[in-house]
Amino acid sequence: MSTAHHRMYTRFIPGEEIGVVAAWKFGRLGGDEPEPEPLLEAAPPAPELEPEPEPEPEEARLQRAYDAGHAAGYASGHADAARVGHEQLDAYVGGQGRENAAQLAAVVQQLQQRLADCEQRQARQVLDLAAELARQIVRRELSVQPDAVLPVVREALALLGTEHKAATVKLHAEDLAVVETALREEHAALQVNWMADAQVERGGCLVESAGTVVDGRLPARWRRALAQLGLDAPWQQEAGDA
């Protein structure tokens, strides 16, 4: 037998090249054929092992360690900064903040006082305007209604009371002609001396009786009316030559 032929029969046959095999037994000579053994299946191939993971590169490991350290440092720094911020805020509120609050309160108080003063000035201006309008109305009424002085004289005489028996009534010359005729009969029991007085403006009167004086002149009546409004504005100064 040649060497090549010998190698053909002595070659190792891998398991994956072997299909289904059966065990063979020799039978008796001249006898029946032996029954074949049950077929045996070839063993399954061994599972392939997964390759081991390659070791992490040194640069990646260092980067991961750096990132972890950076995150931890950031968190620690943030906590320290928050703590310092709270401490500084508490110190500010306790010191400079209290001082600033006091200054702000003083400024607010000054603004409130200025606002109150402004409101008072505006109110005074409104009252002055109302007084001026009233003065113009009075002057107009006296110019168009000559008998407007009648209720003034009646009120002044009524203030004397019944104990007075005589009185002197001073009027503007133009009012005297109107009043004397109209009121002479109304006060027949009272001896009235009617007098024209250039010092008494139209629309006013001055009544005197036994030391009692009832000032019904326009300046006096004007002051009494404005006093109820908290004003003090002379009649002559505002009205000019009225």
SULVEN-V237314 format. One record per run of one state. SS is the DSSP state (a for helix, b for strand, c for the rest). FROM is the first residue (numbers start at 0). TO is the last residue. If there is no record, write none. Layout:
# SULVEN-V237314
<<SS | FROM | TO> <SS | FROM | TO>>
This chain:
# SULVEN-V237314
<<c | 0 | 1> <a | 2 | 9> <c | 10 | 13> <a | 14 | 16> <c | 17 | 19> <b | 20 | 21> <c | 22 | 37> <b | 38 | 39> <c | 40 | 56> <a | 57 | 93> <c | 94 | 94> <a | 95 | 143> <c | 144 | 144> <a | 145 | 159> <c | 160 | 164> <b | 165 | 170> <c | 171 | 171> <a | 172 | 182> <c | 183 | 189> <b | 190 | 195> <c | 196 | 203> <b | 204 | 208> <c | 209 | 210> <b | 211 | 214> <c | 215 | 216> <a | 217 | 226> <c | 227 | 233> <a | 234 | 238> <c | 239 | 241>>
